[in-house]
């Protein structure tokens, strides 16, 4: 009986133990013994103290559990299926597999899965590294007065090494040293003798008052802001108007300009100190660095290389400003949170937004403050009138429709010149005959319209070529005729379309420059034909020879305004085929040179102004005319001022060539996005202008924009930097 009871007790205990073990889960994953070694062995090389790819670390709890860039948080406690980290290490994410070099074993993956599902317990105090306080750095702390003399520290160190200071230099040696330090030049023997007999302080004062002092010490500042008188890059073009900024720096040093004012003028002198010469010439600081001429002038911003060039241009402005005035290397934050300084990517791109509206260009300034103040007052009036005119013309532009847009496009492209070395500029040179040695040599070129059509008018657009200094009207014939026929040989059924001069063609035609020449027809009801031929009977003189050239021929029946010659085939008696500049097909490609001189551009603007007035009712027309007249009066007053100089500076610019500035959009700043990893193709959130957020606690003046103008952004930054 006793035996049976013992057995019952034994079995009961065993059964109870089974019940206990069955109800108890497997031992919890120990982070320190099981998880942390996996992170250290496989992950911390890229996500640890030395590197923080995507700003993510697995050696610090606070970052590991909350970070993860686009996927944050990478670890969701209790939910491995929702944790990007588990997807990366398990291979569940096909696009991202971590670690990239050596995959985790299935056992290691299981450890991480169980650890996350159990709540991702990470004990306090076991981090491999510590989150450093990036503000705990001497340069981010307010200045504090220290007791003691710096010489005491120097003497102590010398004594420690058994050394002692060199004996005091004799007076003549001191004079030479001071000359070299303050002016960079040696004293003459007479100057040495003179100052040897005078107090040392007298020499110091005289050398500081010397113009040579500014010239000597300006070099250091100009080096700091990487000032250059050429653009740099492969097309190292000279900057003919860079020097006023150089002279400004020299002048500022010689005049003991207060440093805060020195900073303000270089960042936003045009708005914080208007009406002063220094307020404009100082802006040369913004454009002091290198500039990619090809990336701006030959590659449009719509293309990747153009976007990169403009990004790097703003980067130079940001780094130059923060490096020169704040001693901060902010460039690292283009791609990631700065490894040493408290600068986030958002901070960096907010600084780019400060300069998002300006570009590098020549800016007018007046050599004296009185003229500058007069100009600023007149310019404010002119801008007010311009805003009023814009408001009146806006509905008229809509009425004018495509005609207004076409004229505006021609004006915007006014400065462009075709160039065989620039693949981004379309050929606008046109058709060019073979060269003749006699002026009365006959040349012809004709267009096949594809079928016989009614012809009401023909437009001939002249060429532009700098050869021989000719420019607009290059090769336009002195005497010529325009004919139509259904016979390509023009032997039968020929209709003379243009008969402006007498039938014998004895009168010379004045070179039209770039003004298109439009013909009517000899008959009121027009002409008819499939082929249109221009025959030159007296050629244009080049230098010692003669040619016939046209940029474009347009043919209209005036039924729908369509150019019937567009894209049609061209034949000629002879032709220079030197694509893309010269070839027959250019005559009907729809591309012709626009304004190459200021006069031509003004003519186009006049045409556009007249087009807008034609859309207005009487009352609006009178308002527009009055406002334009008032603006013209202001511009006449500005023209009376002394001839302005030019400084290569940062300013609103309309652009030229493939480069389009913000001037055509009223100076509206470009939109700036944070770029993931600094990649121009990975634009993330949009940011507005700002400063370095973490440093705001040290500044009395916050970054605060007052006003809608672009310059208000720079003014806010200048006040933040100077803390005034």
C-alpha positions as CSV (number, residue, x, y, z in Angstrom):
1,X,0.0,0.0,0.0
2,X,2.8,2.3,0.9
3,X,4.6,1.5,-2.4
4,X,1.5,2.4,-4.4
5,X,1.2,5.7,-2.6
6,X,4.9,6.5,-3.3
7,X,4.4,5.8,-6.9
8,X,1.3,8.0,-7.0
9,X,3.2,10.9,-5.4
10,X,6.1,10.4,-7.9
11,X,3.8,10.4,-10.9
12,X,1.9,13.4,-9.5
13,X,5.1,15.4,-9.2
14,X,6.2,14.5,-12.7
15,X,2.9,15.4,-14.1
16,X,2.8,18.7,-12.3
17,X,6.3,19.5,-13.6
18,X,5.1,18.8,-17.2
19,X,2.2,21.1,-16.7
20,X,4.5,23.8,-15.4
21,X,7.0,23.5,-18.2
22,X,4.2,23.4,-20.8
23,X,2.8,26.6,-19.4
24,X,6.2,28.4,-19.3
25,X,7.4,30.0,-22.6
26,X,11.0,29.6,-24.0
27,X,13.5,31.7,-22.2
28,X,13.4,35.4,-23.4
29,X,16.1,36.5,-25.8
30,X,19.0,38.2,-24.0
31,X,19.9,41.4,-25.8
32,X,23.4,41.7,-24.5
33,X,24.4,38.0,-25.1
34,X,22.5,37.3,-28.3
35,X,21.3,40.4,-30.2
36,X,24.1,42.9,-29.6
37,X,26.9,40.6,-30.9
38,X,24.9,40.2,-34.1
39,X,24.7,44.0,-34.5
40,X,28.3,44.5,-33.7
41,X,29.6,41.7,-36.0
42,X,27.4,42.4,-39.0
43,X,25.8,45.9,-38.8
44,X,27.9,48.5,-37.0
45,X,30.5,48.7,-39.7
46,X,28.0,50.8,-41.6
47,X,25.6,51.8,-38.9
48,X,27.9,52.5,-36.0
49,X,30.4,55.1,-34.7
50,X,32.4,55.5,-37.9
51,X,29.6,55.4,-40.4
52,X,25.9,56.1,-40.2
53,X,24.4,55.2,-43.5
54,X,21.0,56.8,-43.9
55,X,21.7,58.4,-40.5
56,X,20.9,55.1,-38.8
57,X,22.9,53.4,-36.0
58,X,22.6,50.1,-34.3
59,X,25.0,50.8,-31.5
60,X,22.8,53.4,-29.7
61,X,19.4,52.4,-28.4
62,X,17.7,55.8,-29.0
63,X,18.6,55.9,-32.7
64,X,18.1,52.1,-33.3
65,X,14.6,52.1,-32.0
66,X,13.4,55.3,-33.6
67,X,15.5,55.9,-36.8
68,X,15.5,54.5,-40.2
69,X,15.2,57.4,-42.7
70,X,12.3,56.5,-45.1
71,X,11.3,53.4,-43.1
72,X,11.4,54.8,-39.6
73,X,11.0,53.3,-37.1
74,X,13.1,50.3,-38.3
75,X,12.1,48.4,-35.2
76,X,8.5,48.1,-34.1
77,X,8.5,46.4,-30.6
78,X,6.3,43.3,-30.5
79,X,5.8,43.2,-34.3
80,X,8.6,41.7,-36.3
81,X,6.2,41.5,-39.3
82,X,5.9,45.3,-39.3
83,X,9.6,46.0,-38.6
84,X,11.6,47.0,-41.7
85,X,14.8,45.8,-40.0
86,X,13.5,42.2,-39.8
87,X,12.4,42.4,-43.5
88,X,15.9,43.6,-44.5
89,X,17.9,40.9,-42.6
90,X,15.4,38.0,-43.4
91,X,15.3,38.6,-47.2
92,X,11.6,39.4,-47.1
93,X,12.3,42.8,-48.8
94,X,13.5,42.1,-52.3
95,X,14.9,45.6,-52.9
96,X,16.9,45.9,-49.7
97,X,18.9,43.0,-48.2
98,X,21.1,43.6,-45.2
99,X,23.9,43.1,-44.4
100,X,25.0,43.5,-48.1
101,X,28.2,41.6,-47.8
102,X,27.5,38.6,-45.5
103,X,24.0,37.5,-44.8
104,X,22.8,36.5,-41.4
105,X,22.4,32.8,-40.6
106,X,18.8,31.5,-40.2
107,X,19.6,31.2,-36.5
108,X,20.6,34.8,-36.2
109,X,17.5,35.9,-38.1
110,X,15.4,33.9,-35.7
111,X,17.1,35.6,-32.7
112,X,16.2,39.0,-34.1
113,X,12.7,38.0,-34.9
114,X,12.1,36.6,-31.4
115,X,13.7,39.6,-29.8
116,X,11.4,42.0,-31.7
117,X,8.3,39.9,-31.0
118,X,9.2,39.9,-27.3
119,X,9.2,43.7,-27.2
120,X,12.7,44.5,-28.5
121,X,13.9,44.9,-24.9
122,X,17.2,46.9,-24.9
123,X,18.4,47.4,-21.3
124,X,19.6,50.9,-20.3
125,X,23.4,51.5,-20.0
126,X,24.5,48.8,-22.4
127,X,25.0,50.9,-25.6
128,X,28.3,50.4,-27.3
129,X,28.5,54.2,-27.9
130,X,26.9,57.2,-26.4
131,X,24.8,59.9,-28.1
132,X,27.2,62.8,-28.1
133,X,26.0,66.3,-27.3
134,X,26.9,68.1,-30.4
135,X,26.3,71.5,-28.8
136,X,28.9,70.7,-26.1
137,X,31.7,72.3,-28.1
138,X,33.6,75.5,-27.2
139,X,32.7,77.3,-30.5
140,X,29.0,76.9,-29.8
141,X,29.2,78.4,-26.3
142,X,29.0,82.1,-25.4
143,X,32.3,83.9,-25.0
144,X,33.4,84.0,-21.4
145,X,36.2,86.2,-20.1
146,X,39.1,84.3,-18.6
147,X,41.5,85.4,-16.0
148,X,45.2,85.2,-16.8
149,X,47.6,86.3,-19.5
150,X,48.2,84.1,-22.5
151,X,52.0,84.8,-22.1
152,X,51.9,83.0,-18.8
153,X,50.8,79.8,-20.5
154,X,53.4,80.2,-23.2
155,X,56.2,80.7,-20.6
156,X,55.0,77.8,-18.5
157,X,55.2,75.5,-21.5
158,X,58.7,76.8,-22.5
159,X,59.9,76.3,-19.0
160,X,58.6,72.8,-19.0
161,X,60.9,72.0,-21.9
162,X,63.8,74.0,-20.6
163,X,63.4,76.8,-23.1
164,X,63.1,80.5,-22.7
165,X,61.8,83.3,-25.0
166,X,64.1,84.9,-27.6
167,X,65.4,88.3,-26.6
168,X,63.5,91.4,-27.7
169,X,64.3,92.3,-31.3
170,X,66.1,95.6,-31.9
171,X,64.1,98.5,-33.3
172,X,65.2,98.1,-36.9
173,X,64.2,94.5,-36.9
174,X,60.8,95.4,-35.4
175,X,60.3,98.0,-38.1
176,X,60.9,95.5,-40.9
177,X,58.7,92.9,-39.2
178,X,55.8,95.4,-38.9
179,X,56.1,96.5,-42.5
180,X,55.9,93.0,-43.7
181,X,53.1,92.1,-41.4
182,X,50.9,95.1,-42.2
183,X,51.7,96.0,-45.8
184,X,53.5,93.0,-47.2
185,X,56.3,95.3,-48.4
186,X,59.8,96.1,-46.9
187,X,60.6,99.5,-45.6
188,X,63.1,101.7,-47.4
189,X,66.3,102.6,-45.6
190,X,65.0,106.1,-45.2
191,X,61.8,104.9,-43.6
192,X,63.8,102.6,-41.2
193,X,65.9,105.5,-40.1
194,X,62.9,107.8,-39.7
195,X,60.9,105.4,-37.5
196,X,63.9,104.3,-35.5
197,X,63.8,107.7,-33.9
198,X,60.0,107.7,-33.3
199,X,57.8,105.8,-30.8
200,X,56.8,102.3,-31.9
201,X,53.1,103.3,-31.6
202,X,53.6,106.0,-34.2
203,X,54.8,103.4,-36.7
204,X,51.8,101.1,-36.0
205,X,49.3,103.9,-36.5
206,X,50.9,105.1,-39.7
207,X,51.0,101.6,-41.2
208,X,47.4,100.9,-40.2
209,X,46.5,104.1,-41.9
210,X,48.3,103.2,-45.1
211,X,46.3,102.1,-48.2
212,X,48.8,99.2,-48.5
213,X,47.4,97.8,-45.2
214,X,44.0,97.0,-46.9
215,X,45.6,95.7,-50.0
216,X,47.8,93.3,-47.9
217,X,45.1,92.0,-45.6
218,X,42.3,91.9,-48.1
219,X,44.2,89.0,-49.7
220,X,43.5,86.8,-46.7
221,X,39.7,87.5,-46.8
222,X,39.6,87.0,-50.6
223,X,41.3,83.7,-50.2
224,X,38.8,82.7,-47.5
225,X,35.8,83.4,-49.8
226,X,37.7,81.8,-52.8
227,X,37.4,85.0,-54.8
228,X,38.3,84.6,-58.5
229,X,38.4,86.8,-61.5
230,X,37.6,83.9,-63.8
231,X,34.8,81.4,-63.6
232,X,36.9,78.3,-63.2
233,X,35.8,74.9,-64.6
234,X,36.8,73.9,-68.2
235,X,35.7,77.2,-69.8
236,X,37.7,79.4,-67.5
237,X,36.2,82.7,-68.8
238,X,37.3,86.0,-67.3
239,X,35.0,88.0,-65.0
240,X,35.5,91.5,-66.2
241,X,33.5,93.0,-63.4
242,X,34.7,91.0,-60.4
243,X,37.2,93.7,-59.3
244,X,34.7,96.1,-57.6
245,X,34.2,93.5,-54.9
246,X,38.0,93.1,-54.4
247,X,38.2,96.9,-54.0
248,X,35.3,96.9,-51.6
249,X,37.1,94.5,-49.2
250,X,40.3,96.7,-49.4
251,X,38.2,99.8,-48.7
252,X,36.4,98.1,-45.8
253,X,39.7,97.2,-44.1
254,X,41.2,100.6,-44.6
255,X,38.1,102.4,-43.3
256,X,37.8,100.1,-40.2
257,X,34.3,99.1,-41.2
258,X,32.5,97.5,-38.3
259,X,32.5,93.7,-38.7
260,X,28.8,93.3,-38.3
261,X,28.2,95.9,-41.1
262,X,30.8,94.1,-43.2
263,X,28.8,90.8,-42.9
264,X,25.4,92.5,-43.6
265,X,26.6,94.2,-46.7
266,X,28.0,91.0,-48.2
267,X,24.9,88.9,-47.6
268,X,22.1,91.5,-48.0
269,X,23.6,95.0,-48.5
270,X,21.1,95.8,-51.2
271,X,18.2,95.6,-48.7
272,X,19.8,96.3,-45.3
273,X,21.9,99.3,-46.6
274,X,20.2,100.6,-49.7
275,X,21.4,103.7,-51.4
276,X,25.1,102.9,-50.7
277,X,27.8,101.9,-53.2
278,X,29.2,99.4,-50.7
279,X,25.7,97.8,-50.3
280,X,25.9,96.7,-53.9
281,X,29.6,96.1,-54.6
282,X,29.7,93.9,-51.4
283,X,27.3,91.4,-53.0
284,X,30.2,90.3,-55.1
285,X,30.8,88.0,-52.1
286,X,27.9,85.8,-53.1
287,X,29.3,85.2,-56.6
288,X,33.0,85.1,-55.6
289,X,33.3,81.3,-56.1
290,X,33.6,79.1,-59.2
291,X,30.7,78.9,-61.7
292,X,30.0,76.2,-64.2
293,X,29.4,78.2,-67.5
294,X,28.6,75.1,-69.5
295,X,26.3,73.7,-66.9
296,X,24.3,76.9,-66.8
297,X,24.5,78.5,-70.2
298,X,24.5,75.4,-72.4
299,X,22.4,72.9,-70.4
300,X,18.8,73.8,-69.6
301,X,17.6,73.3,-66.0
302,X,15.1,70.7,-67.3
303,X,18.0,68.3,-67.9
304,X,19.8,66.4,-65.1
305,X,23.2,68.0,-65.6
306,X,21.5,71.5,-65.6
307,X,19.8,70.7,-62.3
308,X,23.1,69.4,-60.8
309,X,24.9,72.6,-61.9
310,X,22.3,74.8,-60.3
311,X,22.3,72.8,-57.1
312,X,26.1,73.0,-56.9
313,X,25.9,76.8,-57.5
314,X,23.6,77.3,-54.5
315,X,25.8,74.9,-52.5
316,X,28.8,77.2,-53.1
317,X,26.8,80.2,-51.9
318,X,25.7,78.3,-48.7
319,X,29.1,76.9,-47.9
320,X,30.9,80.2,-48.6
321,X,28.5,82.1,-46.3
322,X,28.5,79.7,-43.4
323,X,32.2,78.9,-43.7
324,X,33.3,82.5,-43.9
325,X,31.0,84.0,-41.2
326,X,30.2,81.0,-38.9
327,X,33.2,78.7,-39.4
328,X,30.8,75.8,-40.0
329,X,31.4,73.2,-42.7
330,X,27.7,72.7,-43.6
331,X,28.4,70.9,-46.9
332,X,28.3,67.4,-45.2
333,X,24.6,67.9,-44.5
334,X,23.8,67.7,-48.2
335,X,23.7,63.9,-47.9
336,X,23.2,63.1,-44.2
337,X,23.0,64.6,-40.7
338,X,26.4,66.2,-40.1
339,X,28.7,63.8,-38.3
340,X,30.2,66.4,-36.0
341,X,28.1,69.6,-36.0
342,X,24.4,69.9,-35.1
343,X,23.3,70.4,-38.7
344,X,20.5,68.4,-40.2
345,X,19.8,67.9,-43.9
346,X,16.7,70.1,-43.5
347,X,18.8,72.9,-42.1
348,X,21.2,72.7,-45.0
349,X,18.5,72.8,-47.7
350,X,16.7,75.6,-45.8
351,X,19.9,77.6,-46.2
352,X,19.9,76.8,-49.9
353,X,16.3,78.2,-50.0
354,X,17.7,81.5,-48.8
355,X,19.6,81.9,-52.1
356,X,17.0,80.1,-54.3
357,X,16.1,83.2,-56.3
358,X,19.5,84.7,-57.1
359,X,22.1,83.9,-59.7
360,X,25.5,85.3,-60.7
361,X,25.3,88.3,-63.0
362,X,26.6,91.8,-63.6
363,X,24.8,94.4,-61.4
364,X,24.8,98.2,-61.9
365,X,26.1,100.4,-59.1
366,X,27.0,104.1,-58.9
367,X,30.4,105.2,-57.7
368,X,29.0,107.7,-55.1
369,X,26.3,107.3,-52.4
370,X,24.4,110.4,-53.6
371,X,23.8,108.9,-57.0
372,X,23.0,105.5,-55.5
373,X,20.4,107.1,-53.2
374,X,18.9,109.0,-56.2
375,X,18.8,105.7,-58.2
376,X,17.2,103.7,-55.3
377,X,14.4,106.3,-55.0
378,X,13.8,106.4,-58.8
379,X,14.0,102.6,-59.0
380,X,11.3,102.2,-56.3
381,X,9.0,104.4,-58.3
382,X,9.8,102.5,-61.4
383,X,9.0,99.2,-59.8
384,X,5.7,100.5,-58.4
385,X,4.7,101.6,-61.9
386,X,5.9,98.3,-63.3
387,X,3.6,96.4,-60.9
388,X,0.7,98.6,-61.9
389,X,1.3,98.0,-65.6
390,X,1.6,94.3,-65.0
391,X,-1.8,94.2,-63.3
392,X,-3.4,96.1,-66.1
393,X,-1.8,94.0,-68.8
394,X,-2.4,90.6,-67.3
395,X,-6.0,90.2,-68.7
396,X,-4.8,91.7,-72.1
397,X,-2.1,89.0,-72.3
398,X,-4.8,86.3,-72.0
399,X,-6.7,88.0,-74.8
400,X,-3.7,88.2,-77.0
401,X,-3.1,84.5,-76.5
402,X,-0.6,82.7,-78.7
403,X,0.5,85.8,-80.5
404,X,1.7,87.3,-77.1
405,X,3.4,84.1,-76.1
406,X,5.2,83.9,-79.5
407,X,6.6,87.5,-79.2
408,X,7.7,86.9,-75.6
409,X,9.5,83.8,-76.7
410,X,11.3,85.7,-79.4
411,X,12.3,88.4,-76.9
412,X,13.5,85.9,-74.3
413,X,15.7,84.3,-76.9
414,X,16.9,87.6,-78.1
415,X,20.5,87.2,-76.9
416,X,21.0,83.6,-78.1
417,X,23.4,83.0,-81.0
418,X,23.7,79.8,-82.9
419,X,27.0,78.0,-82.4
420,X,28.3,74.9,-84.1
421,X,30.2,74.1,-80.8
422,X,27.0,74.1,-78.8
423,X,24.7,71.2,-79.4
424,X,21.9,72.7,-77.3
425,X,21.5,75.8,-79.4
426,X,19.5,75.1,-82.6
427,X,20.9,76.3,-85.9
428,X,19.5,79.6,-86.9
429,X,22.1,80.6,-89.5
430,X,20.0,79.3,-92.5
431,X,20.8,78.9,-96.2
432,X,24.1,80.2,-97.6
433,X,25.0,80.3,-101.3
434,X,28.4,79.4,-102.6
435,X,30.8,82.3,-102.6
436,X,31.0,84.5,-105.7
437,X,33.8,86.8,-106.7
438,X,31.4,89.2,-108.7
439,X,28.6,91.0,-107.1
440,X,26.2,90.7,-110.0
441,X,26.4,86.9,-110.0
442,X,22.9,85.4,-110.0
443,X,21.9,83.0,-107.2
444,X,18.6,81.5,-106.4
445,X,16.9,79.3,-103.7
446,X,13.4,77.9,-103.8
447,X,10.9,76.0,-101.7
448,X,8.5,73.2,-102.8
449,X,5.2,73.8,-101.0
450,X,4.0,70.3,-101.9
451,X,1.0,71.5,-104.0
452,X,-0.2,74.5,-105.8
453,X,-1.6,77.0,-103.3
454,X,-2.8,80.6,-103.1
455,X,-0.1,83.0,-101.9
456,X,-0.9,86.3,-100.2
457,X,2.4,87.2,-98.5
458,X,5.9,85.9,-98.0
459,X,8.2,86.7,-95.1
460,X,12.0,86.6,-95.5
461,X,14.0,86.5,-92.3
462,X,17.6,87.7,-92.5
463,X,20.6,85.8,-91.1
464,X,23.0,86.7,-88.3
465,X,26.8,86.0,-88.5
466,X,29.6,87.8,-86.7
467,X,31.9,87.1,-89.7
468,X,33.6,90.4,-90.7
469,X,31.6,92.2,-88.0
470,X,28.5,92.1,-90.2
471,X,26.0,90.7,-87.7
472,X,22.3,91.1,-88.6
473,X,21.3,91.0,-92.3
474,X,24.3,88.9,-93.1
475,X,24.1,87.9,-96.8
476,X,20.7,89.6,-97.4
477,X,20.7,90.4,-101.2
478,X,21.1,94.0,-102.4
479,X,18.7,93.4,-105.3
480,X,16.4,90.4,-105.7
481,X,13.0,89.2,-106.9
482,X,10.4,86.7,-105.5
483,X,8.4,84.5,-107.9
484,X,5.9,81.6,-107.8
485,X,5.3,78.9,-110.3
486,X,4.0,75.3,-110.7
487,X,7.1,74.6,-112.8
488,X,10.1,73.7,-110.7
489,X,12.4,75.0,-113.5
490,X,10.6,78.4,-113.5
491,X,10.6,78.3,-117.3
492,X,6.8,78.5,-117.7
493,X,3.9,80.0,-115.7
494,X,6.0,82.3,-113.6
495,X,4.2,84.9,-111.4
496,X,6.3,87.8,-110.1
497,X,5.2,88.2,-106.4
498,X,7.3,91.1,-105.3
499,X,7.6,94.3,-107.4
500,X,8.3,96.9,-104.8
501,X,11.2,98.3,-106.9
502,X,11.0,99.0,-110.5
503,X,10.8,96.2,-113.0
504,X,14.5,96.5,-114.1
505,X,15.7,96.1,-110.5
506,X,17.9,99.1,-110.7
507,X,17.4,100.2,-107.0
508,X,19.4,98.7,-104.2
509,X,17.6,97.3,-101.2
510,X,18.7,98.7,-97.8
511,X,20.0,96.0,-95.5
512,X,17.2,95.2,-93.0
513,X,19.4,94.0,-90.1
514,X,17.3,91.4,-88.4
515,X,14.0,93.0,-89.3
516,X,11.9,90.4,-91.2
517,X,11.0,91.6,-94.8
518,X,7.4,90.9,-95.7
519,X,6.2,91.0,-99.3
520,X,2.7,91.4,-100.6
521,X,1.8,90.2,-104.1
522,X,1.7,92.1,-107.4
523,X,-2.0,91.2,-107.8
524,X,-4.7,92.1,-105.3
525,X,-6.1,88.6,-105.4
526,X,-2.7,87.1,-104.6
527,X,-0.6,84.7,-106.6
528,X,-0.7,80.9,-107.1
529,X,2.1,78.3,-107.3
530,X,3.7,75.2,-105.9
531,X,7.2,76.6,-105.9
532,X,8.5,79.9,-104.5
533,X,11.9,81.2,-105.6
534,X,14.0,84.1,-104.4
535,X,16.5,85.1,-107.1
536,X,19.4,87.4,-106.0
537,X,20.7,89.5,-108.9
538,X,23.0,91.6,-106.8
539,X,24.7,89.8,-103.9
540,X,25.7,91.0,-100.5
541,X,29.3,92.0,-99.9
542,X,31.2,90.0,-97.3
543,X,34.8,91.1,-97.3
544,X,36.5,90.6,-100.7
545,X,33.7,88.4,-102.0
546,X,29.9,88.2,-102.3
547,X,27.2,85.9,-101.0
548,X,23.4,85.3,-100.7
549,X,22.0,84.1,-97.4
550,X,18.6,83.8,-95.7
551,X,17.6,82.4,-92.3
552,X,14.0,81.6,-93.0
553,X,11.3,81.8,-95.7
554,X,7.7,81.8,-94.6
555,X,4.7,81.6,-97.1
556,X,1.1,82.4,-96.1
557,X,-2.3,82.3,-97.7
558,X,-3.8,84.3,-94.8
559,X,-6.6,81.8,-94.3
560,X,-5.5,80.3,-91.0
561,X,-2.1,82.0,-90.4
562,X,-0.3,78.8,-91.0
563,X,3.2,78.9,-92.6
564,X,2.9,76.8,-95.7
565,X,6.6,76.5,-96.2
566,X,7.4,75.0,-92.7
567,X,9.4,71.9,-93.1
568,X,9.2,71.8,-96.9
569,X,12.0,70.7,-99.1
570,X,14.5,73.3,-100.4
571,X,16.6,73.4,-103.6
572,X,19.1,76.0,-104.8
573,X,21.5,76.8,-107.6
574,X,24.3,76.1,-105.1
575,X,24.7,76.0,-101.4
576,X,27.3,75.7,-98.7
577,X,26.4,72.6,-96.6
578,X,28.1,73.0,-93.3
579,X,25.6,71.7,-90.7
580,X,24.3,72.7,-88.4
581,X,25.1,76.4,-89.2
582,X,24.5,76.4,-92.9
583,X,22.4,74.0,-94.9
584,X,19.4,74.4,-97.3
585,X,17.0,72.7,-94.9
586,X,17.5,75.5,-92.4
587,X,15.5,77.8,-94.6
588,X,12.3,76.1,-93.6
589,X,13.1,74.7,-90.1
590,X,11.1,77.5,-88.3
591,X,14.2,78.8,-86.6
592,X,15.5,82.3,-87.2
593,X,17.8,84.6,-85.3
594,X,16.1,87.1,-83.1
595,X,17.3,90.3,-81.6
596,X,21.1,90.5,-81.6
597,X,21.3,94.2,-80.7
598,X,19.5,96.3,-78.2
599,X,17.7,98.1,-81.0
600,X,16.3,94.8,-82.4
601,X,15.2,93.7,-79.0
602,X,13.4,97.1,-78.4
603,X,11.7,96.7,-81.7
604,X,10.3,93.3,-80.6
605,X,9.2,94.7,-77.2
606,X,7.4,97.6,-79.1
607,X,5.6,95.0,-81.2
608,X,4.5,93.2,-78.1
609,X,3.3,96.4,-76.3
610,X,1.3,97.4,-79.4
611,X,-0.3,93.9,-79.5
612,X,-1.5,94.3,-75.9
613,X,-2.9,97.8,-76.5
614,X,-4.9,96.4,-79.4
615,X,-6.7,94.1,-76.9
616,X,-7.8,96.9,-74.5
617,X,-10.9,99.1,-74.3
618,X,-10.5,102.9,-74.4
619,X,-10.3,103.3,-70.6
620,X,-7.8,100.6,-70.0
621,X,-5.8,101.7,-73.0
622,X,-5.5,105.2,-71.5
623,X,-4.4,103.8,-68.2
624,X,-1.8,101.6,-69.7
625,X,-0.5,104.4,-71.9
626,X,-0.3,106.8,-69.0
627,X,1.5,104.3,-66.8
628,X,4.0,103.4,-69.5
629,X,4.6,107.1,-70.1
630,X,5.3,107.7,-66.4
631,X,7.6,104.7,-66.4
632,X,9.5,106.1,-69.4
633,X,9.9,109.4,-67.6
634,X,11.4,107.6,-64.6
635,X,13.7,105.7,-66.8
636,X,14.8,109.0,-68.5
637,X,15.7,110.4,-65.1
638,X,17.7,107.3,-64.3
639,X,19.5,107.7,-67.6
640,X,20.6,111.2,-66.5
641,X,22.6,109.8,-63.6
642,X,26.3,109.3,-64.0
643,X,27.3,106.2,-66.0
644,X,27.0,103.3,-63.6
645,X,29.7,100.7,-63.1
646,X,29.1,97.0,-63.0
647,X,30.0,94.4,-60.3
648,X,29.8,90.6,-60.8
649,X,27.4,89.8,-57.9
650,X,24.5,87.8,-56.6
651,X,21.2,89.1,-57.9
652,X,17.9,88.4,-59.6
653,X,18.8,87.5,-63.2
654,X,16.6,86.8,-66.3
655,X,19.3,84.5,-67.7
656,X,20.8,84.0,-71.2
657,X,21.3,81.0,-73.5
658,X,19.9,77.8,-72.0
659,X,20.1,79.4,-68.6
660,X,16.8,80.9,-67.3
661,X,17.0,82.9,-64.1
662,X,14.1,83.9,-61.9
663,X,13.9,87.4,-63.4
664,X,11.3,86.4,-65.9
665,X,9.1,85.3,-63.1
666,X,9.4,88.4,-61.0
667,X,12.3,86.9,-58.9
668,X,10.1,84.2,-57.5
669,X,12.5,81.8,-55.6
670,X,13.0,78.3,-56.9
671,X,11.4,75.5,-55.0
672,X,13.9,73.7,-52.8
673,X,13.6,70.1,-51.6
674,X,15.6,68.0,-49.3
675,X,17.6,65.6,-51.5
676,X,17.8,62.0,-50.2
677,X,21.5,61.3,-49.9
678,X,22.2,64.4,-51.8
679,X,20.9,62.8,-55.0
680,X,19.2,65.4,-57.3
681,X,17.0,62.6,-58.6
682,X,15.6,61.9,-55.1
683,X,13.7,65.0,-54.1
684,X,11.9,64.6,-50.8
685,X,10.1,67.2,-48.7
686,X,9.9,70.8,-49.7
687,X,11.6,73.3,-47.4
688,X,11.5,77.0,-46.9
689,X,14.3,79.4,-46.0
690,X,15.8,79.0,-42.6
691,X,19.0,78.8,-40.5
692,X,20.6,76.1,-38.3
693,X,17.9,75.2,-35.9
694,X,20.1,73.8,-33.1
695,X,22.0,77.0,-32.8
696,X,19.0,79.3,-32.3
697,X,19.3,79.0,-28.5
698,X,22.6,80.9,-28.7
699,X,21.2,83.8,-30.8
700,X,19.3,86.8,-29.5
701,X,17.9,87.5,-33.0
702,X,15.9,84.6,-34.5
703,X,15.8,83.9,-38.2
704,X,12.7,85.9,-39.2
705,X,11.7,87.0,-42.7
706,X,9.9,90.3,-42.9
707,X,8.6,91.0,-46.4
708,X,7.9,89.0,-49.6
709,X,10.9,90.1,-51.7
710,X,13.6,87.6,-52.3
711,X,16.1,89.9,-50.5
712,X,14.1,89.5,-47.2
713,X,15.5,86.0,-47.0
714,X,19.0,87.2,-47.2
715,X,18.3,90.0,-44.8
716,X,17.0,87.5,-42.2
717,X,20.1,85.4,-42.6
718,X,22.4,88.4,-42.3
719,X,20.7,89.5,-39.1
720,X,20.8,86.0,-37.7
721,X,24.6,85.6,-38.4
722,X,25.4,89.0,-36.9
723,X,22.9,88.5,-34.1
724,X,21.8,92.1,-34.5
